[in-house]
Amino acid sequence: MNRLVDYILLYLKGMGMGAADIVPGVSGGSIALVTKIYEDLLDSIRSFDLEALQLLLSLRLKALWIHVNGHFLTTLVAGIITSIFTLSRGITFLMENHPIPLWAFFCGLILISAIIILRDIKKWNLLAIIAIPLGAYLAYLITEIPPISSPEAWWFTLISGSIAICAMILPGISGSFILLILGQYENVLAAVNEKDVLVLGVFALGCIIGLLSFSRVIYWLLKNFHSITIAFLSGFMLGSINKIWPWKKVLSYRMSSKGTREPFVTENIGPHHFLAETGQEPQFLMAILAFFVGVIIVVGIERIAYSMSHE
């Protein structure tokens, strides 16, 4: 029974990762890190190596399944895929119609996640302390990069997938935000909603290429410089809040592929200036409520993960 409960919880964690990756500015890696499956995930991805290829070619499928931790990966990926296909329309609706509470919710989620993961640092040193503001500053710089117009060729979709997947497993900056910078977010989300197998297949291939290479780098850093890496990732998550700040003033617009006008470059402003600058209600109380809901959910997930690991 405990085995079944473990798989159900792992599936739900996958759904959390999938939901986070849909939103530009929130990373599924943050969910993996705070739910204590991040290093297991990296280890499983790393297992797709020459030994795995040899097992596949020799048709030793059971040994291959064990080598790549197949039960873990399939359960997690099933949760991610379920979330992406079931929640993409809902999250798109919230982004278009209720953006302030949505972004406030994710602000709470990211802020408390960045604080919680610092508990994993057993030995603090000067480099670990410096890594926090350094990570925050780097993430801030990345979030300030304006979106670009991009070609719609298959090769650029492939490259976009390989870059975006790196962000999806890196806590802080999401793969969706990287796609937004590259001008591919709308195309990929449309492919998900329309179930465009060709575009999704090319994108998935790019993800596989990026995933197998970048996961090894992060895993090596965690194994050899654990405290510094965790501190840097925490700072990176804090800096990424610049992207998902709920109150923004639009400086310029762009025309989408559907012919609609969408925000292109924005500037963060305080909620007390939002009404005067935009003519819209700041929804401050609703944002505060959504913020604390995000905090409570992450704390709840962390408590469950902690209690399970100490059974």
C-alpha positions as CSV (number, residue, x, y, z in Angstrom):
1,M,0.0,0.0,0.0
2,N,2.8,2.4,0.8
3,R,4.3,1.7,-2.6
4,L,1.0,2.7,-4.2
5,V,0.8,5.9,-2.1
6,D,4.4,6.7,-3.1
7,Y,3.5,6.5,-6.8
8,I,0.4,8.5,-6.4
9,L,2.3,11.3,-4.6
10,L,5.1,11.1,-7.2
11,Y,2.4,11.4,-9.9
12,L,1.0,14.5,-8.2
13,K,4.5,16.0,-7.9
14,G,4.8,15.5,-11.7
15,M,1.5,17.3,-12.2
16,G,2.9,20.2,-10.1
17,M,6.0,20.3,-12.2
18,G,3.9,20.3,-15.4
19,A,1.6,23.1,-14.1
20,A,4.6,25.2,-13.2
21,D,6.3,24.7,-16.5
22,I,3.2,26.1,-18.4
23,V,3.6,29.5,-16.8
24,P,6.3,31.8,-18.2
25,G,8.4,32.6,-15.1
26,V,7.8,29.5,-13.0
27,S,10.0,26.4,-13.1
28,G,9.1,22.8,-12.7
29,G,12.6,22.4,-11.3
30,S,11.5,24.5,-8.3
31,I,8.7,22.0,-7.6
32,A,11.1,19.1,-7.9
33,L,13.6,20.7,-5.6
34,V,11.1,21.6,-2.8
35,T,9.5,18.1,-3.0
36,K,12.8,16.4,-2.5
37,I,12.9,14.6,-5.9
38,Y,15.3,16.9,-7.7
39,E,18.5,14.8,-7.3
40,D,16.6,11.6,-8.0
41,L,15.3,13.2,-11.2
42,L,18.8,14.3,-12.3
43,D,20.2,10.8,-11.5
44,S,17.5,9.1,-13.5
45,I,18.1,11.4,-16.5
46,R,21.9,10.8,-16.3
47,S,21.3,7.0,-16.5
48,F,20.5,7.4,-20.2
49,D,24.1,6.7,-21.1
50,L,26.2,4.2,-23.1
51,E,25.4,1.4,-20.7
52,A,21.7,2.1,-21.3
53,L,22.3,2.0,-25.0
54,Q,24.1,-1.3,-24.8
55,L,21.2,-2.8,-22.7
56,L,18.8,-1.6,-25.3
57,L,20.7,-3.0,-28.3
58,S,21.1,-6.4,-26.5
59,L,17.3,-6.3,-25.8
60,R,17.9,-6.7,-22.0
61,L,14.8,-4.6,-21.4
62,K,14.2,-5.5,-17.8
63,A,17.8,-4.5,-16.9
64,L,17.4,-1.3,-18.9
65,W,14.2,-0.5,-17.0
66,I,16.0,-0.9,-13.7
67,H,19.1,1.0,-14.9
68,V,17.1,4.1,-15.9
69,N,14.7,3.9,-12.8
70,G,11.8,3.4,-15.2
71,H,9.0,3.3,-12.5
72,F,10.1,6.7,-11.2
73,L,10.5,8.4,-14.6
74,T,7.3,7.0,-16.1
75,T,5.2,8.0,-13.1
76,L,6.7,11.5,-13.0
77,V,6.4,12.1,-16.7
78,A,2.8,10.8,-16.7
79,G,2.0,13.5,-14.1
80,I,3.8,16.2,-16.1
81,I,2.1,15.3,-19.4
82,T,-1.3,15.0,-17.7
83,S,-0.9,18.5,-16.2
84,I,0.3,20.1,-19.4
85,F,-2.6,18.8,-21.5
86,T,-5.4,19.3,-18.9
87,L,-4.3,22.6,-17.4
88,S,-2.8,24.5,-20.4
89,R,-6.2,26.0,-21.3
90,G,-7.1,26.9,-17.7
91,I,-3.8,28.6,-17.0
92,T,-4.0,30.4,-20.4
93,F,-7.5,31.6,-19.3
94,L,-6.2,32.8,-15.9
95,M,-3.2,34.6,-17.5
96,E,-5.5,36.5,-19.9
97,N,-8.4,37.2,-17.4
98,H,-7.0,37.1,-13.9
99,P,-3.3,37.8,-14.2
100,I,-2.7,39.6,-10.9
101,P,-3.9,36.8,-8.5
102,L,-2.2,34.2,-10.7
103,W,1.2,35.9,-10.6
104,A,0.8,36.7,-6.9
105,F,0.2,33.0,-6.3
106,F,3.4,32.0,-8.1
107,C,5.3,34.8,-6.3
108,G,4.4,33.2,-3.0
109,L,5.3,29.8,-4.3
110,I,8.7,30.8,-5.6
111,L,9.6,32.9,-2.5
112,I,8.9,30.3,0.1
113,S,10.5,27.6,-2.1
114,A,13.7,29.6,-2.3
115,I,13.7,29.9,1.5
116,I,12.9,26.2,2.1
117,I,15.6,24.7,-0.1
118,L,18.3,26.6,2.0
119,R,17.6,24.1,4.7
120,D,19.5,21.6,2.6
121,I,22.7,23.5,3.2
122,K,24.5,21.8,6.1
123,K,27.7,23.7,6.0
124,W,27.6,27.5,5.3
125,N,30.7,29.2,3.9
126,L,31.5,32.6,2.3
127,L,31.1,31.2,-1.2
128,A,27.6,29.9,-0.4
129,I,26.6,33.3,1.1
130,I,27.9,35.1,-2.0
131,A,26.2,32.6,-4.3
132,I,22.7,33.8,-3.2
133,P,22.9,37.4,-4.4
134,L,24.9,36.3,-7.4
135,G,22.2,33.9,-8.5
136,A,19.5,36.5,-7.9
137,Y,21.3,39.1,-10.0
138,L,21.9,36.6,-12.9
139,A,18.2,35.6,-12.9
140,Y,17.2,39.3,-12.8
141,L,19.4,40.1,-15.8
142,I,17.8,37.2,-17.7
143,T,14.3,38.3,-16.9
144,E,15.1,41.7,-18.3
145,I,15.9,40.3,-21.7
146,P,13.1,41.4,-24.1
147,P,11.3,38.8,-26.3
148,I,12.6,38.5,-29.8
149,S,10.9,37.7,-33.1
150,S,12.0,34.3,-34.2
151,P,11.8,32.1,-37.4
152,E,9.1,29.4,-37.5
153,A,11.4,26.8,-39.1
154,W,11.7,23.3,-37.6
155,W,15.3,23.8,-36.7
156,F,14.6,26.8,-34.5
157,T,11.9,24.8,-32.7
158,L,14.5,22.1,-32.1
159,I,17.0,24.6,-30.7
160,S,14.3,26.2,-28.6
161,G,13.4,22.9,-27.1
162,S,17.0,22.1,-26.2
163,I,17.4,25.5,-24.5
164,A,14.0,25.6,-22.8
165,I,14.4,22.1,-21.2
166,C,17.5,23.3,-19.4
167,A,15.5,26.0,-17.7
168,M,12.7,23.5,-17.0
169,I,15.1,21.5,-14.7
170,L,16.8,24.6,-13.4
171,P,14.8,26.0,-10.4
172,G,13.9,29.6,-10.9
173,I,13.6,30.5,-14.6
174,S,11.0,28.4,-16.4
175,G,11.3,26.8,-19.8
176,S,8.1,28.7,-20.7
177,F,9.9,32.0,-20.0
178,I,12.9,31.0,-22.2
179,L,10.4,30.1,-25.0
180,L,8.8,33.6,-24.5
181,I,12.3,35.2,-24.9
182,L,12.9,33.1,-28.0
183,G,9.5,34.0,-29.5
184,Q,8.4,30.4,-29.4
185,Y,6.0,30.3,-26.4
186,E,2.8,31.0,-28.4
187,N,3.7,28.5,-31.1
188,V,4.4,25.6,-28.7
189,L,1.3,26.4,-26.5
190,A,-0.8,26.4,-29.7
191,A,0.7,23.1,-30.7
192,V,-0.2,21.6,-27.3
193,N,-3.8,22.9,-27.5
194,E,-4.2,21.8,-31.1
195,K,-2.2,18.5,-30.6
196,D,0.1,19.3,-33.5
197,V,2.2,16.1,-33.4
198,L,4.9,17.3,-35.8
199,V,5.7,20.5,-34.0
200,L,5.6,18.7,-30.6
201,G,7.8,15.9,-31.9
202,V,10.5,18.3,-33.1
203,F,10.3,20.2,-29.8
204,A,10.4,17.0,-27.8
205,L,13.6,15.9,-29.7
206,G,15.3,19.2,-28.8
207,C,14.2,18.7,-25.2
208,I,15.8,15.3,-25.1
209,I,19.1,16.6,-26.5
210,G,19.3,19.5,-24.0
211,L,18.1,17.3,-21.1
212,L,20.7,14.6,-21.5
213,S,23.5,17.1,-21.6
214,F,22.5,19.8,-19.1
215,S,21.4,17.4,-16.4
216,R,24.9,16.0,-16.1
217,V,26.3,19.5,-15.5
218,I,23.8,20.2,-12.6
219,Y,24.3,16.7,-11.1
220,W,28.1,17.2,-11.1
221,L,27.7,20.6,-9.4
222,L,25.4,19.2,-6.7
223,K,27.7,16.3,-6.0
224,N,30.9,18.4,-5.8
225,F,29.7,21.8,-4.7
226,H,26.4,21.1,-3.0
227,S,26.1,24.0,-0.6
228,I,27.2,26.6,-3.2
229,T,24.9,25.1,-5.9
230,I,21.9,25.1,-3.6
231,A,22.6,28.7,-2.5
232,F,22.9,29.8,-6.1
233,L,19.7,28.0,-7.1
234,S,17.9,29.7,-4.2
235,G,19.1,33.1,-5.3
236,F,18.2,32.3,-8.9
237,M,14.7,31.6,-7.8
238,L,14.5,34.9,-5.8
239,G,15.8,36.9,-8.8
240,S,13.2,35.3,-11.1
241,I,10.4,36.9,-9.1
242,N,11.2,40.0,-11.2
243,K,9.5,38.3,-14.1
244,I,6.3,37.3,-12.4
245,W,5.7,40.5,-10.4
246,P,1.9,40.9,-10.5
247,W,1.7,44.6,-11.2
248,K,3.2,45.7,-14.6
249,K,2.9,48.6,-17.0
250,V,3.0,47.8,-20.7
251,L,5.6,49.8,-22.5
252,S,5.1,48.3,-25.9
253,Y,2.9,45.8,-27.7
254,R,3.4,43.2,-30.5
255,M,1.0,41.5,-32.9
256,S,0.6,37.8,-32.3
257,S,0.2,35.2,-35.0
258,K,-3.5,35.4,-34.5
259,G,-3.6,39.1,-35.2
260,T,-4.2,40.2,-31.7
261,R,-2.2,42.9,-29.8
262,E,-0.2,41.5,-26.9
263,P,2.2,43.0,-24.3
264,F,5.8,42.9,-25.6
265,V,7.9,45.0,-23.1
266,T,6.7,45.6,-19.6
267,E,7.9,47.5,-16.5
268,N,7.2,46.5,-12.8
269,I,5.3,49.1,-10.8
270,G,4.0,49.2,-7.2
271,P,0.3,48.2,-6.6
272,H,-0.4,51.7,-5.3
273,H,0.6,53.2,-8.7
274,F,-1.2,50.5,-10.7
275,L,-4.6,52.2,-11.0
276,A,-3.1,55.6,-12.0
277,E,-0.7,54.0,-14.5
278,T,-3.1,51.5,-16.1
279,G,-6.6,52.5,-15.2
280,Q,-7.2,49.0,-13.8
281,E,-7.9,47.9,-10.2
282,P,-4.8,46.5,-8.5
283,Q,-6.8,43.7,-6.8
284,F,-4.4,44.0,-3.8
285,L,-6.4,41.9,-1.3
286,M,-7.0,39.2,-3.9
287,A,-3.3,39.2,-4.7
288,I,-2.3,38.9,-1.0
289,L,-4.7,36.0,-0.6
290,A,-3.3,34.2,-3.7
291,F,0.2,34.9,-2.4
292,F,-0.4,33.1,0.9
293,V,-2.2,30.2,-0.9
294,G,1.0,29.7,-2.8
295,V,3.0,29.7,0.4
296,I,0.7,27.3,2.2
297,I,0.7,24.8,-0.7
298,V,4.5,24.7,-0.9
299,V,4.8,24.4,2.9
300,G,2.2,21.6,2.8
301,I,4.1,19.8,0.0
302,E,7.4,20.2,1.9
303,R,5.9,18.8,5.2
304,I,4.4,15.8,3.4
305,A,7.8,15.1,1.6
306,Y,9.6,15.5,4.9
307,S,7.3,13.1,6.8
308,M,7.5,10.5,4.0
309,S,11.3,10.6,4.0
310,H,11.4,10.0,7.8
311,E,8.9,7.2,8.0
